[in-house]
Amino acid sequence: MAETEKLANLSTGQTAVIVTLPQGVPSLTRLREMGVLPGTRIQLIRRAPLGDPIEIGVRGSLLSLRLQEAELIDVRPEP
Amino acid sequence: MPMEDSLPNRRTRRTYALVGNPNCGKTTLFNALTGLKQKIGNYPGVTVERKEGECTSPRGERMSLIDLPGAYSLNARSPDEAVLRDVLLGRRLDTPQPDRVICVLDASNLERNLYLATQILQLGLPTILALNMVDVAEEKGIKIDVAALEERLGCPVIPMQASIKQGLVQLKFAMDKDPMPLAKPIDLPLSRAMSNALETGHQTLVDGGLVSPSASPFESLYLLSEHDPGHHGIPSGHWPILQKARTHLEAEVSAWEDQLVSARYDWIHENCQAIIQRPGTAQASMTDRLDRVLLHPLWGWATVLAIMATLFYLIFSIADGPMTWIDNAFGAAAAAVQEAMPDGDLRNLVTDGIIAGVGGVVIFLPQILILFFFIGLMEDTGYMARVAFIMDRLMSKVGLNGKSFLPLLSSYACAVPGVMATRTIDSAKDRLITILVIPLASCSARLPVYLLMIATMVPSDQIAVTTKVGLMVGMYLLGTFGAFVFAWLFNRGLMKGDHSPMILELPSYKVPSLRGIVLQLWERTRLFIRRAGTIILGISILLWAAASYPKSDSDDPSVQLSQSFAGQIGKITEPLIAPLGYDWKMGIGLLASFAAREVFVSTMSIVYSVEENEDDITPLRDRLLAEKKPDGSPRYTPLVCLSLMVFYVFAMQCMSTLAIVKRETNSWKWPLFQLGYMTAVAYLTALLVYQTGSALGF
């Protein structure tokens, strides 16, 4: 079983499955409502030209979030 | 067995509410349904755009349509989402509860769109699901079994492509259906503890009078889960009860909101996974291909720069012609009045007060229109979100987010469209801070002042052009620096602890609808003229009166001005502005340019009795250079000119901006605060420049 990694540390183009999002963090509740949940498959599409924020693909949509939030999310990278 | 609704009162016109996620094509659909028959305004008490229109059904029945703000969830996080919730629940006094709902879904992103849709369906209003952008879904290789979706949810599902009006007829037929099948109940997989806790929460709100005893438990749910920093739609007296109910709920079920989100996505997955088929390997869509260039570390920057350069080129080149026409038209109008009316105060009021005052504002309309057009184009194509993505890191350094970039940039041409463009900023705090610092960007109205002052400061034509350009660039940099410093300061001072994450959707690119953009352009312009018009007119008349009364016996306008209230105010305030290096004549200029900054130049022409000539400031410059202090030394030393320019960089001298900020923040508090802090900063920096310069012997 692959080890978990912070979402912020994925490399460009890499896909991963979300393992945990801390509960009860208001800034993450909206992200959940937009479909970023434990078990969801996501892809790190790219980083912004200045490195932050990052763009992820989730359930067919493209979302941008800051590293500050991405640091809180644990993912399991897919081979 | 689907339930059916009945319409109790047949005489009243049926009202449909249009709802959906941002970027699902809701506004395109609204425009397609209503055509030009729409009314745009504001919901009273909040700066949320209110759009209403009407359309005729195939049966010839007239129906009203309300375009509600785009939202991801009924758990409100912004005033927009609070308005959506309150209109759908019938909680707003100004808007009766709609009879039916059209929920627009982005077919290429169905699971997430169903999140809001299932929330809406649970409210129990008869609802049609408009499955929009089926072409984009097809391009991505997504297949949706519409019949199965309809069967599972129980309500009509109409596949469509609103941008080319495909499916519009079918939608209108569905809207005409009477009675309309109601959606089947949606039972989220909730734990017993959660169900009980929500029941208790509902009871607490009923007992507290927040919701009526007959209200649906969902009304309580969406009040309990609201996170709008301003708590719009909830009277402040109810907050303690709401807080109590929340604390109780949290104690019963920890992270209950997160659990509810998961339960809803579980339900969607459980019930819809067989209906939505995704391709095994995602195909690169048009959006992917475009983003590879437009968000490229190098080409991304190049594109942003190229687009901004084009924008400013257009503003300063194309707008020039129409601005001259407007100027001539107002001049001709004033001349015509001059002819037609007998000499007297009334004539002067009309020509010098009303026509000149309003003309001074209307002259910026071409710039404002071009900016609105560009902003609309960037919003409509989806590029706006990309600019925010690229710029976010930079803007976050001063506590703002990427969406503040474009409004701020627009303000280098004119602050009015900049302030209006802040509506795209979701975070209330970021939006307010952006509005507060926008007028610090050196707008085009400051240009004539800078040009006159630089010409006076460096009069010799021999001096290298680079010095003059350098001074000009310095003023722009100073304003920009000020905007960033104050954004940073306000971010620490205002609404502390309101951390809103910058979660931004990058929508699929689409071909812009020119009709939609022009429609929006027209509405925004009309709104500006109508709302700001009265304030601008009022201040124009006031300033005219200050310069015209009391009357002097002299025919010389310069003598008249010096004896007027404006002249007297200038003289009275002279001790106040003397430390900045100014005399009372400059004081008159400062006062008069409160209407609009460029008025400074024409006022100084009157003060010094110089024939006004827009194309050549040399006579005025020479007159300023000849002006002497009582001791015989020159009045307009380079240091005084610099002090004046610095004052103009920071001072809030624009009644249009104040009027528009009042409208966009819904109170006089913020425009007055802006006026106060900017005037103080202008005074202090000009003081610092003059005193330091004097001490150094300049």
Contacts between the chains, C-beta under 8 A, distances in Angstrom:
chain1	res1	chain2	res2	distance
A	21	B	258	7.9
A	23	B	254	7.2
A	23	B	255	3.7
A	23	B	258	5.0
A	24	B	254	6.8
A	24	B	255	4.3
A	24	B	257	7.9
A	24	B	258	6.6
A	26	B	227	6.2
A	27	B	499	6.2
A	27	B	500	7.2
A	27	B	501	4.0
A	28	B	258	8.0
A	28	B	501	7.8
A	29	B	75	7.7
A	29	B	227	7.7
A	29	B	257	5.5
A	29	B	258	6.2
A	29	B	261	6.9
A	30	B	72	7.2
A	30	B	73	7.6
A	30	B	77	6.2
A	30	B	501	7.0
A	30	B	503	5.9
A	31	B	501	7.4
A	31	B	503	5.9
A	32	B	258	6.0
A	32	B	261	4.4
A	32	B	262	7.3
A	33	B	72	5.7
A	33	B	73	4.7
A	33	B	75	6.9
A	33	B	115	6.3
A	33	B	261	5.5
A	34	B	72	6.0
A	34	B	112	6.1
A	34	B	503	6.8
A	34	B	505	7.5
A	35	B	111	6.3
A	35	B	112	4.5
A	35	B	115	7.1
A	35	B	265	6.8
A	37	B	261	7.1
A	37	B	262	5.9
A	37	B	265	5.7
A	38	B	262	7.7
A	45	B	291	7.8
A	46	B	291	7.7
A	46	B	295	6.1
A	48	B	295	7.4
A	48	B	389	5.5
A	48	B	390	5.9
A	48	B	392	6.5
A	48	B	393	6.1
A	49	B	295	7.5
A	49	B	296	7.8
A	49	B	297	4.5
A	49	B	298	7.9
A	49	B	300	5.3
A	49	B	301	6.0
A	49	B	390	5.7
A	50	B	390	7.8
A	50	B	393	3.7
A	50	B	394	6.7
A	51	B	393	6.8
A	52	B	392	7.3
A	52	B	393	4.9
A	52	B	396	7.7
A	53	B	389	6.6
A	53	B	392	5.4
A	53	B	393	7.3
A	53	B	402	7.9
A	53	B	502	6.6
A	53	B	504	7.6
A	55	B	295	7.3
A	55	B	389	6.8
A	55	B	506	6.3
A	57	B	282	7.9
A	59	B	109	6.7
A	59	B	111	4.9
A	59	B	112	5.4
A	60	B	108	5.7
A	60	B	109	4.7
A	60	B	110	7.6
A	60	B	111	7.4
A	60	B	112	7.7
A	60	B	140	6.7
A	60	B	142	7.0
A	60	B	278	7.5
A	61	B	109	4.6
A	61	B	112	6.0
A	61	B	505	6.2
A	62	B	287	7.5
A	62	B	291	7.9
A	62	B	505	6.9
A	62	B	506	4.1
A	62	B	507	7.8
A	63	B	503	6.4
A	63	B	504	7.0
A	63	B	505	5.8
A	63	B	506	7.1
A	64	B	385	7.6
A	64	B	388	7.8
A	64	B	389	5.0
A	64	B	392	7.5
A	64	B	502	7.3
A	64	B	503	7.2
A	64	B	504	4.2
A	64	B	505	7.6
A	64	B	506	6.0
A	65	B	501	6.8
A	65	B	502	7.1
A	65	B	503	5.3
A	65	B	504	7.7
A	66	B	392	7.2
A	66	B	396	7.3
A	66	B	501	6.6
A	66	B	502	5.4
A	68	B	501	7.4
A	69	B	501	5.2
A	69	B	503	7.4
